[in-house]
Amino acid sequence: MGDLHGDIEHALQAFKTLADRGVHVIVQLGDWGVLWPGRNWQIDLNKISRALARHQIAMYFLDGNHDWHPKILKYPVDPDGIRWITANIAQLPRAYRTQIGGRFTLATLGGANSIDRELRKEGISWWPEEQITEGDLRRLGTERADVLVGHEAPLMDEPDLDRRARDLGFSTDDIRYATESRVMFRRAVLQTRPRLTLGGHYHQFHDQVLTVPGAAYPTRVVVLDTNGKNRVNLTILNTATLGLEFLYRNGAPVVPDTHQPERTDDGRPGS
């Protein structure tokens, strides 16, 4: 699941859609937003937890940039390396690793930089803990991971992103700050050489192939859209093959676009 931003209606419909397809584990890719200052988050949390229980689903979320980091970090990490918020909702800390499908390694690296940081208030709607750090990359390590999930993405159409940001009134410093986390996530991809990365953050759907130096396989880069009925916010990961099925929240399938060109690790079109 891509960005949720505390949208309970979206979550409840998505849970039913995924349960109808036999899904029992959801990984939400940051900007979960259910815990948030100034809102009655305990009621929302209970509502989501009860719905998950009805569908026999567990939800694991990553931290994005629009998440209440100090509150999340107050929950202790259990011996398995997971922060449980309720009995069926947990946060996956950065650099967490696990096995999926019996033979694939999944690694996590939450975090991203808010381009609208200057419009927010520190401690109320923005927290410096959003940033991916050198320590995060050290903990992630250089051992290969088949799947790397995060809030960020290693590449996007950067000139188009920058142009859109300038059109929206963001300064050169704002854009530079936002780019820094994408660079950090790209370093994580170079370290782990995954077959697949999954992220959100950009409020658009993106599916492309990246060539990573030294990797045995090309890396498929998938960015899921934000919450909303006409958004490609859901995908089902086949843990036996690493294949993906994209869905709208009502369960309608997504018709794939023409395959996008392969690119090199610096974002340039590949050969």
Secondary structure as UniProt FT lines:
FT   TURN            5..6
FT   HELIX           8..20
FT   TURN            21..22
FT   STRAND          25..28
FT   TURN            37..38
FT   HELIX           41..55
FT   STRAND          58..61
FT   HELIX           69..73
FT   TURN            79..80
FT   STRAND          83..84
FT   STRAND          89..91
FT   TURN            94..95
FT   STRAND          97..100
FT   TURN            101..103
FT   STRAND          104..109
FT   TURN            115..116
FT   HELIX           117..119
FT   TURN            123..125
FT   HELIX           128..130
FT   HELIX           134..140
FT   STRAND          147..150
FT   HELIX           158..167
FT   TURN            168..169
FT   HELIX           172..192
FT   STRAND          196..199
FT   STRAND          206..211
FT   TURN            213..214
FT   STRAND          219..223
FT   TURN            229..230
FT   STRAND          234..237
FT   TURN            239..241
FT   STRAND          244..247
FT   TURN            249..250
FT   STRAND          263..264
FT   TURN            265..266
//
